[in-house]
Amino acid sequence: MMERMREGVSSLWVKIILSLIIFSFVFAGVGSYLANSNQPVAAKIDGEEISQRQFEEAYQNERNRMQSQLGDYFSTLMGDPGYVQQFRRSVLDRLVNDALIEQRANTLGLRISDDQVKKAIRAMPEFQRDGQFDNDVYTSVLRRSRFTPDQFAEYMRTNMLRQQLLTAIQGSDFALKNELAQLQQLEQQQREVRSLTLNLETFKKNVEISEEDSQAYYQQHALEFTRPEQVKVSYIELSGNSLKNTMAVSEDELKTYYQDNLVKFSKPEQRHVRHILIQGDDAEAKSKADAILAELKGGADFAAVAQAKSDDTFSAKQGGELDWFERGVMDPAFEEAAFGLKNNGDVSDVVKSSFGYHIIQLEGVKAPTAKPFADVREDLLADLRDQKAAEAFYQQQTKLAETAFEMPDSLDDAAKAVNAKVQKTNFFALNNAQGVLATPAVVQALNTPEVREDGLNSEVIELGPEHVIVVRVDEARSDQLLPFEEVSGQVHEQLAQQRGEAAAEKQADEILAALRQGDINILEQQDLSFSEPQTLNRRGSDPVLTQKAFALAKPEDGKTVYGVTHDQQGNVVIIALDKVTEPEVEPAKSNGPMAEQLAQMNAQQDVMALLDVLRADAKVTYPVLDATAQ
């Protein structure tokens, strides 16, 4: 198990996770990951704190992700205060789970070495140019995301530590043959069903609703017809991205930049060496290495000695030969000695590294090569535009901050100062804000007394790297029960829906009761009939019908089993299950897709079980949610 944990960090799963990390920090910035001790606390886990800012930014990132996936449907969901509260809780739960997993990994003594972190960072495509790690790209991305290299390395170490534990748990699961056979039978099972649909619209049309009924429903469900507190907002948004294509760059500037940054567009020097390794750091190992060096100086063939005496068994088979490498890849002491050799065939003195004692022979040198100016012109142009846009953006940001502060009663002067447009909204509720206005920092600013009550401009609010906004409230209105006349149509529709559903369900219950007693005449009496039989598998085109059909008990002695459900339009659907066909399955391979799927299911259950235990053993509190509930 522990071996799995140590190996887990290099697994495909971890590489996938790490490929996502870069995007989250680029768009969210360092504030998402580095807690500020002055921030209010959102959650505590055995004394460890998750700040309010960490929580709000994680919440906003998840909200944006869900909005992009579900669109208007998610906007509708977020209009329900109960759903918003549940959604916020789920985000905070995930942050707490991350903290619990990290604590458990530390308790088990798991560690991520500096070398593992370094390799993971160098492997990230976001830090590469032409397939190779580029330190300038790396430092540029970190700087724009407000990370220092040490902060990002520590952040990577923490995430890799969590994944090391999770990968070990997931990698320890397997599927038994009888489990695979049962799962395969269930997966391939088929069910023959008939359906009868009671159309909701028909029942709604037959519902009689008086004025008194509507008035009573309106009074009893007043909250449903209450308009929440709303605001009209003006704002100025500045983005560095919008400035890039407006930046003029001359040919002379490009050529100067090319010469000043030639190393950036060059392949570094590479070395090809052989080596002999003697493992250990004691006097005996050193003495053995010294003896081998003396043998080589006496004329012995390096490759033959490496093959016979090197403790690096893999390279020893090739006479100690290693692949070409550049600086920054090998152990520092080994690298320094290898790049210190002058001519092919030169042999180093004994070199001590973290692996033991080495003797190195130089086999070849590839000099650094620079790409022609024409080949990298577009890269040069993009870099210079980025730099100029960043400078212009920060100048504009300063002007915006100064003018919005000095002229706090309007955004017009600030807009003129930065040549921007004041954007305006209609009335909206803050819990249903859209786009940049939904950012937690913006919502918080709109709720401050200075902005909401005094009508002043907000401070400059940072939305992301080179992306800021200033907001003001033009008009606010309190919550209000809308007049009955204004919502009467909505009241009538909701009441008709409610009563129509009740009538349809009542008829369905009567039909089901009769059918289960063997009375099929009720269908003729009500001029109803089932559809023609259809055979369903678990991937049926109608998910609602399929889910209900496979949830019904198997028919016994040829007797049809009946059930009821609602389709996606709200219609009541009666289902008749006539027959279940069990497949004849061949034994599943223990390493096939089905086995992998079952192992993943088991692994998910194991992770959830671990989290249940960790939560039970830890003291977890949610101050931010407790305060909201009060």
Summary of the structure (lengths in Angstrom):
residues: 630
radius of gyration: 34.1
end to end distance: 45.5
largest distance: 111.6
contacts: 1828
relative contact order: 0.14
helix: 55%
strand: 17%
